[in-house]
């Protein structure tokens, strides 16, 4: 009887450890995935789409340098500080509607990073422009 209890405890500990290892690997894989492509080109204009609510999604975008670019920010019931956007290097500060779409003309960007934040600086986002 005692031997069966000890065996059951050992098997349980091994199963729990195995489940924790698999869960941890699954979370690492999910967090390292590249975000869904949020950049498109329509009529020779590049459009970068972000969702604004509790921050900006995706947080990092990859885009092409050297073509006219629009940053399109979508809101849907956004009441937090991500309902305003700042891009300090371009002198941009824009209040966003609680729900809707706002286009911001970024012009033609050179190779490099463009960084923005919410109105309070709590939620950053970044656009990496490359050739």
Secondary structure by P-SEA (a helix, b strand, c coil): caaaaaaaaaaaaaaaaaaaaaaaaaaaaaaaccccccccccccbbbbbbbbcccccccbbbbbcccbbbbbbbbccccccccbbbbcccbbbbbbccbbbbbbbbcccccbbbbbbcccccbbbbbbbcc
